Amino acid sequence: MLLASATLVAWLLAAERAGQSSQSDSRLRIFLDCSGGACYEDFLREEVTLGQYVRDRTDADVHVLMTRAQTGAGGHEYTLAFIGLGSYATTARTLKVTTEASDSEDRIRRQLASALTLGLLSYLAPTDLPPGLAISATVDGANAASSATSGDPWRRWLFNLNAFANLESEESTSQRNWGLSGGADRITPQWKVTFGVNVSENRDEFDLDDGSRLAVVRENRAFNWLTVRSLGDHWSAGATGRVRSSTFDNTRLAINLSPAIEWNFFPYAMYTRRQFRVQYAIGGSRFRYYEETLYGRVEETRARQELSATFEQREPWGTLEGRVEASNYFPGLSTHRLEVDGEVDVRVTRGLSVSIEASASRIRDQLALPRRDASSEEVLLRLRQLQSDFEARFEIGIQYRFGSRFAAIVNPRFGQ
């Protein structure tokens, strides 16, 4: 078994190396490596198109290592280290971007994009750029997608496997958790296909005063998939599916399939700046329960529809995000759910910013609730879902910074 596994791994690595070596694309290959904080990878890949981005350092001509450290003024200092590889091994440089605490997300992203562009031009131009030079660079990306896949034995499929285990123990209690997850994704401009599987188990044991030992187990199993097809600059169509089991939800088996269609008021190409998506899905679900439910069912089949609207905007003044989702099970509208959530982060004036987060839900669709009352152990140990008509959350934050603006020095002593 061990020999077979080693042979399989060796074959996969050899196939990937062969595919990479046969790739004929002559564009600059860039490996963007973020460390220690957000670097807005999607935005940078969209805005800075001076080469082709790769997912592994060994496939790159230049390794861009981006790190972040907090400054004394509450902002951040981003360091972009450009490390040449292969035929570019003798070319290296470092650029720094310092942001203020009051800077909006959009301003930070655009400063990083400018620095990334400037650094990459060193690998395209034979001489250094003079200070203060304004640069406008464009590339022809018409054949980027096709050239990126030429010679790729994986055909843009990306796989991941994860596992974890945890053990905590005291004299009278112990806790054991483990989980496995995996996924497969294929993303192209026309198609988006994802698969995911997750298995987990939590086991808690307690020594009671009467000398007995109480053991409780929570198990979860889930398989999800999504397929989306582009229908132009504003339309998309697809389908989602899910198979799951959960002792917490009293669900022995739930199978769901929902075709969906989506309209974006803005072109999808503007996703890094703004989106306003409206999506409608309708499908069916098959349920089998561990216990008889509040509605007297041990199994049932229901049709379900869902309508949602999502708005996202990033501007120099701040960010705005909001989502509304309404769904119901047929027949009728008695079993329904309405969810609203939003987030606003606004730079009011220099040094002053306000952030607000809020969400609320009206819940009338808990089909799997057991008919019997929950025991004290189930309530205290959160072993089962409890009946609830609503959920609500509200957060507000106000920040004002003043004083010297010349505090952009990073001092790593004694930590950050």
C-alpha positions as CSV (number, residue, x, y, z in Angstrom):
1,M,0.0,0.0,0.0
2,L,2.8,2.4,0.9
3,L,4.7,1.6,-2.3
4,A,1.5,2.2,-4.4
5,S,0.9,5.5,-2.7
6,A,4.5,6.6,-3.3
7,T,4.3,5.6,-6.9
8,L,1.0,7.6,-7.4
9,V,2.5,10.7,-5.8
10,A,5.7,10.4,-7.9
11,W,3.5,10.0,-11.1
12,L,1.4,13.1,-10.2
13,L,4.5,15.2,-9.5
14,A,6.1,14.1,-12.8
15,A,3.0,14.8,-14.7
16,E,2.7,18.3,-13.3
17,R,6.4,19.0,-14.0
18,A,6.0,17.8,-17.6
19,G,3.0,20.0,-18.1
20,Q,4.8,23.0,-16.8
21,S,7.9,22.4,-18.8
22,S,5.9,22.0,-22.0
23,Q,4.2,25.3,-21.5
24,S,5.1,27.7,-24.4
25,D,3.8,31.0,-23.0
26,S,6.6,33.5,-23.0
27,R,4.9,36.1,-20.7
28,L,6.5,37.0,-17.4
29,R,5.4,34.4,-14.8
30,I,4.6,35.9,-11.4
31,F,4.1,34.2,-8.1
32,L,2.3,36.5,-5.7
33,D,3.0,35.5,-2.1
34,C,1.2,37.2,0.7
35,S,2.3,36.9,4.3
36,G,1.2,38.5,7.6
37,G,-2.0,40.2,6.4
38,A,-4.4,40.9,3.5
39,C,-2.9,42.0,0.2
40,Y,-6.0,42.0,-1.9
41,E,-4.8,39.3,-4.3
42,D,-7.9,39.3,-6.5
43,F,-7.7,43.0,-7.0
44,L,-4.0,43.0,-7.8
45,R,-4.3,40.1,-10.3
46,E,-7.1,42.0,-12.0
47,E,-5.5,45.4,-12.1
48,V,-1.8,44.5,-12.7
49,T,-1.7,42.5,-16.0
50,L,2.0,42.6,-16.8
51,G,2.4,38.9,-16.8
52,Q,0.8,35.5,-16.0
53,Y,0.2,34.6,-12.4
54,V,1.2,31.1,-11.3
55,R,0.3,29.2,-8.1
56,D,3.8,27.7,-7.4
57,R,7.1,29.5,-6.8
58,T,9.0,26.9,-8.9
59,D,7.0,27.9,-12.0
60,A,7.7,31.6,-11.7
61,D,10.2,34.1,-13.2
62,V,9.7,36.5,-10.3
63,H,8.6,35.8,-6.7
64,V,6.8,38.8,-5.2
65,L,6.9,38.4,-1.4
66,M,4.5,40.8,0.3
67,T,4.6,41.3,4.1
68,R,2.8,43.8,6.4
69,A,3.8,45.4,9.6
70,Q,1.9,47.9,11.8
71,T,3.4,51.5,12.0
72,G,3.4,53.7,15.0
73,A,0.6,55.8,13.6
74,G,-1.8,52.8,13.4
75,G,-1.3,52.3,9.6
76,H,0.7,49.6,7.9
77,E,4.0,49.4,6.1
78,Y,3.8,46.9,3.2
79,T,7.1,45.6,1.9
80,L,7.2,44.1,-1.6
81,A,10.3,42.0,-2.2
82,F,10.8,41.2,-5.9
83,I,13.0,38.1,-6.1
84,G,14.1,37.0,-9.6
85,L,14.2,33.3,-10.4
86,G,15.8,31.4,-13.3
87,S,17.1,33.7,-15.9
88,Y,16.1,36.7,-13.7
89,A,18.1,35.5,-10.7
90,T,20.4,38.5,-10.8
91,T,17.5,41.0,-10.6
92,A,16.0,41.9,-7.2
93,R,14.6,45.0,-5.6
94,T,12.4,46.0,-2.6
95,L,9.6,48.6,-2.5
96,K,7.7,49.8,0.5
97,V,4.2,51.3,0.7
98,T,3.2,53.1,3.9
99,T,-0.5,53.6,4.6
100,E,-2.3,55.7,7.3
101,A,-4.9,54.4,9.6
102,S,-7.5,56.6,8.0
103,D,-6.9,55.3,4.5
104,S,-9.8,53.5,2.8
105,E,-9.5,50.0,1.5
106,D,-9.7,51.3,-2.1
107,R,-6.8,53.7,-1.5
108,I,-4.6,51.0,0.0
109,R,-5.3,48.6,-2.8
110,R,-4.4,51.1,-5.5
111,Q,-1.2,52.1,-3.8
112,L,-0.2,48.4,-3.7
113,A,-1.2,48.0,-7.4
114,S,1.1,51.0,-8.3
115,A,4.0,49.5,-6.3
116,L,3.5,46.1,-7.9
117,T,3.4,47.6,-11.4
118,L,6.6,49.6,-10.8
119,G,8.4,46.6,-9.4
120,L,7.5,44.2,-12.2
121,L,8.6,46.7,-14.9
122,S,12.1,46.1,-13.7
123,Y,11.8,42.6,-15.2
124,L,10.5,44.0,-18.5
125,A,12.7,47.1,-19.0
126,P,16.5,47.0,-19.2
127,T,17.1,50.2,-17.2
128,D,15.8,51.6,-14.0
129,L,13.0,54.0,-14.0
130,P,13.7,57.7,-13.2
131,P,12.0,59.1,-10.1
132,G,8.6,60.6,-10.6
133,L,8.0,59.0,-14.0
134,A,4.3,58.4,-14.7
135,I,3.7,55.0,-16.3
136,S,0.8,53.6,-18.1
137,A,1.1,49.9,-19.1
138,T,-1.2,47.7,-21.1
139,V,-0.9,44.2,-22.3
140,D,-2.9,42.1,-24.8
141,G,-4.7,39.5,-22.6
142,A,-6.9,38.1,-25.4
143,N,-5.0,34.8,-25.5
144,A,-4.1,34.7,-21.8
145,A,-6.6,32.1,-20.9
146,S,-5.8,29.7,-23.7
147,S,-2.0,30.1,-23.3
148,A,-2.2,29.5,-19.6
149,T,-3.9,26.1,-20.1
150,S,-1.6,24.9,-22.9
151,G,0.4,21.9,-21.7
152,D,-1.4,21.9,-18.3
153,P,-2.2,18.2,-17.5
154,W,-4.6,19.3,-14.8
155,R,-6.7,21.5,-17.1
156,R,-7.1,24.2,-14.5
157,W,-8.4,21.7,-11.8
158,L,-7.1,22.5,-8.3
159,F,-7.5,20.0,-5.4
160,N,-7.0,20.3,-1.7
161,L,-7.1,17.9,1.3
162,N,-7.2,18.9,4.9
163,A,-7.3,17.0,8.2
164,F,-7.2,18.0,11.9
165,A,-7.3,16.4,15.3
166,N,-7.5,17.9,18.7
167,L,-7.4,16.5,22.2
168,E,-7.9,18.3,25.5
169,S,-8.1,16.6,28.9
170,E,-8.5,17.6,32.5
171,E,-9.1,15.5,35.6
172,S,-12.9,15.3,35.2
173,T,-13.4,16.3,31.5
174,S,-12.0,15.4,28.2
175,Q,-12.6,16.6,24.6
176,R,-11.7,15.0,21.3
177,N,-12.3,16.6,17.9
178,W,-11.3,15.4,14.5
179,G,-12.2,16.3,10.9
180,L,-11.5,15.7,7.3
181,S,-12.2,18.0,4.4
182,G,-11.4,18.1,0.7
183,G,-12.2,20.1,-2.4
184,A,-11.9,20.3,-6.1
185,D,-12.2,23.5,-8.1
186,R,-12.0,24.5,-11.8
187,I,-12.3,28.2,-12.5
188,T,-12.3,29.8,-16.0
189,P,-13.8,33.0,-17.4
190,Q,-16.8,30.9,-18.7
191,W,-17.1,28.2,-16.0
192,K,-17.0,27.9,-12.3
193,V,-17.1,24.3,-10.9
194,T,-16.5,23.5,-7.2
195,F,-16.9,20.4,-5.1
196,G,-16.3,20.1,-1.3
197,V,-16.7,17.4,1.3
198,N,-16.4,17.8,5.1
199,V,-16.6,15.2,7.9
200,S,-16.2,16.1,11.6
201,E,-16.9,14.6,15.0
202,N,-16.8,16.2,18.4
203,R,-16.8,14.0,21.5
204,D,-17.0,15.4,25.1
205,E,-16.9,13.3,28.3
206,F,-17.7,14.5,31.8
207,D,-17.3,12.8,35.3
208,L,-20.5,13.5,37.2
209,D,-20.9,13.9,41.0
210,D,-22.7,10.5,41.3
211,G,-19.6,8.7,39.9
212,S,-21.1,8.2,36.4
213,R,-19.5,9.4,33.2
214,L,-21.5,11.4,30.6
215,A,-20.4,11.2,27.0
216,V,-21.8,13.4,24.2
217,V,-21.1,13.2,20.5
218,R,-21.8,15.7,17.7
219,E,-21.4,14.4,14.1
220,N,-21.5,16.3,10.9
221,R,-21.2,15.1,7.3
222,A,-21.6,17.3,4.2
223,F,-20.9,17.2,0.4
224,N,-21.5,20.4,-1.6
225,W,-21.1,21.3,-5.3
226,L,-21.6,24.3,-7.5
227,T,-21.7,24.7,-11.3
228,V,-22.0,28.2,-12.9
229,R,-21.9,29.2,-16.6
230,S,-21.3,32.7,-17.8
231,L,-24.0,34.1,-20.1
232,G,-22.4,37.4,-20.8
233,D,-21.3,40.5,-18.9
234,H,-24.3,40.6,-16.6
235,W,-26.0,37.1,-16.6
236,S,-25.0,33.8,-15.1
237,A,-26.8,30.5,-14.7
238,G,-26.0,27.5,-12.6
239,A,-27.0,24.9,-10.0
240,T,-26.1,24.1,-6.4
241,G,-26.4,20.8,-4.6
242,R,-25.8,19.5,-1.1
243,V,-25.9,16.2,0.7
244,R,-25.5,16.4,4.5
245,S,-26.1,14.8,7.9
246,S,-26.0,16.4,11.3
247,T,-26.9,15.2,14.8
248,F,-27.2,18.8,16.0
249,D,-29.9,19.5,13.3
250,N,-31.7,16.2,13.8
251,T,-31.0,15.5,10.2
252,R,-30.1,11.9,9.3
253,L,-30.0,12.7,5.6
254,A,-30.8,15.9,3.6
255,I,-30.4,16.1,-0.2
256,N,-30.9,19.4,-2.0
257,L,-30.7,20.4,-5.7
258,S,-31.4,24.0,-6.8
259,P,-30.9,25.5,-10.3
260,A,-30.4,29.2,-10.2
261,I,-30.0,32.3,-12.3
262,E,-28.2,35.6,-11.5
263,W,-28.2,39.1,-12.8
264,N,-25.5,41.7,-12.0
265,F,-26.4,45.3,-12.6
266,F,-22.7,46.1,-13.1
267,P,-20.5,44.1,-15.5
268,Y,-18.9,41.2,-13.8
269,A,-15.5,42.6,-14.8
270,M,-16.0,45.4,-12.2
271,Y,-16.2,42.9,-9.3
272,T,-13.1,44.4,-7.6
273,R,-14.9,47.8,-7.3
274,R,-18.7,47.2,-7.2
275,Q,-21.3,44.5,-7.6
276,F,-25.1,44.4,-7.3
277,R,-26.2,40.8,-7.9
278,V,-29.8,39.5,-7.8
279,Q,-30.2,35.7,-7.7
280,Y,-33.2,33.4,-7.8
281,A,-33.1,29.7,-7.1
282,I,-35.8,27.0,-7.0
283,G,-35.4,23.4,-6.3
284,G,-36.3,20.4,-4.1
285,S,-35.1,18.8,-0.9
286,R,-35.4,15.4,0.5
287,F,-35.2,15.0,4.3
288,R,-34.9,12.0,6.7
289,Y,-34.8,12.8,10.5
290,Y,-33.3,11.0,13.5
291,E,-36.4,11.8,15.6
292,E,-40.0,12.8,14.8
293,T,-40.2,16.5,14.1
294,L,-42.4,19.2,15.5
295,Y,-44.6,18.7,12.4
296,G,-44.9,15.0,13.0
297,R,-42.6,13.9,10.2
298,V,-39.7,11.4,10.1
299,E,-39.1,12.0,6.4
300,E,-40.4,14.4,3.8
301,T,-39.8,16.0,0.4
302,R,-40.2,19.8,0.0
303,A,-39.8,22.3,-2.9
304,R,-38.0,25.5,-1.9
305,Q,-37.3,28.9,-3.6
306,E,-34.9,31.6,-2.7
307,L,-34.4,35.2,-3.8
308,S,-31.4,37.2,-2.7
309,A,-29.8,40.6,-3.5
310,T,-26.2,41.4,-2.7
311,F,-24.5,44.8,-3.0
312,E,-20.8,45.5,-2.6
313,Q,-18.9,48.8,-3.3
314,R,-15.4,49.9,-2.5
315,E,-14.6,53.6,-3.0
316,P,-12.0,56.1,-1.8
317,W,-14.4,57.1,1.0
318,G,-14.8,53.6,2.3
319,T,-16.7,50.4,1.7
320,L,-20.4,49.4,1.7
321,E,-21.8,45.9,1.7
322,G,-25.3,44.6,2.1
323,R,-27.4,41.5,1.5
324,V,-31.1,40.6,1.7
325,E,-32.2,36.9,1.3
326,A,-35.8,35.6,1.4
327,S,-36.7,31.9,1.1
328,N,-39.6,29.6,1.8
329,Y,-40.6,25.9,1.5
330,F,-43.7,25.0,-0.5
331,P,-46.7,24.7,-0.2
332,G,-47.6,28.2,0.9
333,L,-45.4,30.8,2.6
334,S,-45.8,29.7,6.3
335,T,-42.4,28.1,6.5
336,H,-40.1,30.9,5.5
337,R,-36.9,32.8,6.4
338,L,-35.9,36.5,5.9
339,E,-32.3,37.6,6.5
340,V,-30.8,41.1,6.2
341,D,-27.2,42.0,6.9
342,G,-25.0,45.0,6.1
343,E,-21.6,46.6,6.8
344,V,-20.6,50.2,6.3
345,D,-17.0,51.6,6.8
346,V,-16.8,55.3,6.1
347,R,-13.9,57.7,6.4
348,V,-15.8,60.8,7.6
349,T,-12.8,63.1,7.6
350,R,-9.1,62.9,8.1
351,G,-8.5,60.7,11.1
352,L,-12.2,60.0,11.8
353,S,-13.8,56.8,10.6
354,V,-17.1,55.1,11.5
355,S,-18.0,51.4,11.0
356,I,-21.4,49.8,11.4
357,E,-22.3,46.1,11.2
358,A,-25.8,44.8,11.6
359,S,-27.8,41.7,10.8
360,A,-31.3,40.4,11.5
361,S,-33.2,37.2,10.7
362,R,-36.9,36.2,10.9
363,I,-37.0,32.4,11.2
364,R,-40.0,30.2,10.4
365,D,-38.4,27.3,8.6
366,Q,-37.0,25.0,11.2
367,L,-38.4,21.8,9.7
368,A,-36.1,19.4,11.6
369,L,-36.9,20.5,15.2
370,P,-37.7,17.4,17.3
371,R,-41.2,17.2,18.8
372,R,-40.0,16.4,22.3
373,D,-38.6,19.0,24.6
374,A,-34.8,19.4,24.9
375,S,-33.2,18.1,28.0
376,S,-31.0,20.2,30.3
377,E,-27.9,18.5,29.0
378,E,-28.8,19.2,25.4
379,V,-29.4,22.8,26.1
380,L,-26.3,23.4,28.2
381,L,-24.0,21.4,25.9
382,R,-25.6,22.6,22.7
383,L,-26.3,19.1,21.4
384,R,-29.3,20.1,19.4
385,Q,-30.8,23.0,17.6
386,L,-33.3,25.1,19.7
387,Q,-36.4,26.8,18.4
388,S,-35.9,30.5,17.7
389,D,-38.1,33.0,15.9
390,F,-35.4,35.6,15.2
391,E,-31.7,36.4,15.4
392,A,-30.2,39.9,15.6
393,R,-26.8,41.5,15.9
394,F,-25.5,45.1,15.9
395,E,-22.0,46.6,16.2
396,I,-20.8,50.1,15.8
397,G,-17.3,51.5,16.0
398,I,-15.9,55.0,16.0
399,Q,-12.2,55.8,15.6
400,Y,-10.4,59.1,15.7
401,R,-6.6,59.4,15.3
402,F,-4.6,62.7,15.6
403,G,-1.1,63.9,16.3
404,S,2.1,63.6,14.3
405,R,1.7,62.3,10.8
406,F,5.4,61.4,10.8
407,A,5.1,58.2,12.7
408,A,5.4,55.6,9.9
409,I,8.4,53.9,11.5
410,V,8.2,50.2,12.2
411,N,10.0,48.9,15.3
412,P,9.6,45.2,15.7
413,R,11.3,45.0,19.2
414,F,9.2,43.1,21.8
415,G,6.7,42.2,19.0
416,Q,4.2,44.5,17.3
